[in-house]
Amino acid sequence: MIAGTDIPDFPSLPAEQAIALRQAYASPPRAYHHFGHVEDVLEHYRAVAEGPGWRQPREVALAVLYHDAIYVPGRSDNEAESASLAIQHIARWLPHAGIDSSRVSDLIVLTARHGSLDTMDFGVDAIADDTRRFLDCDMAILGAEPEAFTAYDRAIAEEYRAVPRWLYRIKRRQFFRRLLALQRIYLSDFFFDRFEARARRNLQAALTG
């Protein structure tokens, strides 16, 4: 259920919008990037809301809700298509809510660059803090308990089952090594303090396992 009581500072989505959003996440069937993933990311959104807070809580919440709405494994335009869907839905169902749809879109598109961004790429103001924390919300799974991380890793492999296993393993290990080579995986201090050390242990274990 998507309700205002679930998302701080955010009103309930119109019922038709909530249904359309869930339908988007249901197709094609997914092992990881389904609406359950969104619900997990919303937990981290709430943790930020209860801690340092969000400068643009509604825009970030919508970016969380829509960031993987369009997801076809291997496609390079998933993020752009998800951003486009978010803009369409905001225009249709929230036209007078005062939502900055371009900001929602920009945040979603940035998720395509996980692992290639630096903490100072966005500046030092409150909007930049929102950007870093939003991206970290999506990456928090890397610093989950080992069992949850392993389940996530298996689910991603399942989504890419059409790719030859040898090629998938090469690409996946390259991604993990690239993350470990970063000065810091998490762009915000809020997530760095909570998850950085465990994320590095999880990634290293995946590479040596």
C-alpha positions in Angstrom: 0.0 0.0 0.0 1.3 3.5 -0.9 -0.1 5.9 1.7 0.9 9.2 3.2 1.4 7.5 6.6 4.0 5.3 5.0 6.0 8.1 3.3 6.8 11.1 5.6 5.6 14.5 4.2 4.1 12.8 1.2 0.3 12.6 0.5 -1.4 9.3 -0.6 -1.1 8.6 -4.3 -4.3 8.6 -6.2 -5.6 5.0 -6.3 -5.3 4.8 -10.1 -1.7 6.0 -10.0 -0.8 3.5 -7.3 -2.3 0.7 -9.4 -0.5 1.8 -12.6 2.8 2.0 -10.7 2.4 -1.5 -9.3 1.5 -2.8 -12.7 4.7 -1.3 -14.1 6.8 -3.1 -11.6 5.0 -6.4 -12.3 6.0 -6.5 -16.0 8.2 -8.2 -16.9 8.3 -10.6 -13.9 11.5 -9.8 -11.9 13.5 -11.6 -9.3 14.8 -8.5 -7.6 13.7 -5.2 -9.2 10.0 -5.7 -8.3 8.0 -3.6 -5.9 9.4 -5.3 -2.9 12.7 -3.6 -3.8 10.9 -0.3 -3.7 9.5 -1.1 -0.3 13.0 -1.9 1.0 14.4 1.4 -0.4 11.5 3.3 1.2 12.7 1.9 4.6 16.0 3.7 4.0 14.1 6.8 2.8 12.2 6.8 6.2 15.5 6.4 8.1 16.8 9.6 6.5 13.5 11.4 7.1 13.8 10.5 10.8 17.4 11.5 10.9 19.0 14.3 8.8 15.8 14.8 6.8 15.1 15.6 3.2 15.1 19.0 1.6 12.7 17.9 -1.2 10.9 14.9 0.5 8.1 14.6 -2.1 10.4 14.6 -5.1 12.8 12.1 -3.5 9.9 9.9 -2.5 8.6 9.8 -6.1 12.0 9.1 -7.4 12.2 6.1 -5.0 8.8 4.9 -6.1 9.5 5.1 -9.9 13.3 4.5 -10.1 13.0 0.9 -11.4 9.4 1.1 -12.8 10.7 0.1 -16.2 13.3 -2.6 -16.0 14.4 -5.0 -18.7 17.7 -6.8 -17.9 20.4 -5.7 -20.2 18.6 -2.6 -21.6 20.6 0.7 -21.3 17.5 2.9 -21.2 15.7 1.5 -18.2 16.4 4.6 -16.1 15.4 7.0 -18.8 12.2 5.1 -19.5 11.4 5.0 -15.7 12.0 8.7 -15.5 9.7 9.3 -18.5 7.0 7.2 -16.9 7.3 9.2 -13.6 6.9 12.5 -15.5 3.8 11.1 -17.3 2.2 9.9 -14.1 2.9 13.2 -12.2 1.4 15.2 -15.1 -1.7 12.9 -15.2 -2.4 12.4 -11.5 -0.5 15.1 -9.5 -0.7 18.1 -11.9 -1.5 20.6 -9.1 0.6 19.1 -6.3 3.6 21.4 -6.8 5.9 18.5 -7.7 9.1 19.4 -9.5 8.9 16.5 -12.0 12.2 17.4 -13.6 13.9 16.9 -10.3 12.2 13.5 -9.9 13.4 12.6 -13.4 17.0 13.8 -12.8 17.3 11.6 -9.7 16.0 8.5 -11.4 18.4 8.9 -14.4 21.3 9.2 -12.0 20.8 5.7 -10.8 22.3 4.5 -14.1 25.6 5.8 -12.8 25.9 3.8 -9.6 29.5 3.1 -9.0 30.8 5.9 -11.1 29.9 8.9 -9.0 31.9 10.8 -6.4 30.6 12.3 -3.2 31.5 15.8 -4.4 29.9 15.5 -7.8 26.7 17.3 -6.6 28.0 20.3 -4.6 27.5 21.0 -0.9 24.0 22.3 -0.4 20.9 20.6 1.0 19.8 19.6 -2.6 23.1 17.8 -3.1 22.6 16.0 0.2 19.3 14.7 -1.0 20.9 13.4 -4.2 23.6 11.6 -2.4 21.3 10.0 0.2 18.8 9.0 -2.5 21.4 7.2 -4.5 22.7 5.6 -1.3 19.2 4.4 -0.4 19.2 2.4 -3.6 22.7 1.0 -2.9 22.0 0.1 0.8 21.4 -3.6 -0.1 25.2 -3.9 -0.6 25.7 -3.3 3.1 22.9 -5.6 4.2 23.4 -8.6 6.4 25.3 -11.3 4.5 22.3 -13.5 4.0 20.3 -10.6 2.5 23.2 -9.6 0.3 23.5 -13.2 -1.0 19.8 -13.4 -1.7 20.1 -10.1 -3.6 23.1 -11.4 -5.6 21.2 -14.6 -6.5 18.2 -12.6 -7.6 20.2 -10.4 -9.9 21.7 -13.5 -11.5 18.2 -14.9 -12.0 17.2 -11.7 -13.8 20.1 -12.1 -16.1 19.6 -15.8 -16.7 19.4 -15.2 -20.5 23.0 -14.1 -20.5 25.7 -16.9 -20.8 26.8 -17.7 -17.3 30.5 -17.1 -18.0 29.8 -13.7 -19.4 27.5 -12.7 -16.6 30.1 -13.8 -14.0 32.8 -11.7 -15.7 30.6 -8.6 -15.8 29.3 -9.0 -12.3 32.8 -9.4 -10.9 34.0 -6.4 -12.8 31.2 -4.3 -11.2 32.1 -5.5 -7.7 35.8 -4.8 -8.2 34.9 -1.3 -9.5 32.9 -0.7 -6.4 35.7 -1.9 -4.1 38.2 0.3 -5.9 36.2 3.4 -5.0 37.4 5.6 -2.2 33.9 5.2 -0.7 30.9 3.3 -2.0 28.4 5.4 -0.2 28.3 9.1 -1.2 26.7 10.4 2.0 28.1 10.2 5.5 24.7 9.0 6.8 25.0 5.8 4.8 28.8 5.5 4.8 28.8 5.3 8.6 26.1 2.6 8.6 27.0 0.4 5.6 30.4 1.0 4.1 32.4 -1.5 6.1 29.8 -4.3 5.7 29.3 -3.6 2.0 33.0 -4.0 1.4 33.0 -7.3 3.3 30.0 -8.5 1.3 31.6 -7.6 -2.0 34.9 -9.2 -1.1 33.2 -12.3 0.0 31.3 -12.5 -3.3 34.5 -12.2 -5.2 36.4 -14.9 -3.2 33.5 -17.3 -2.7 
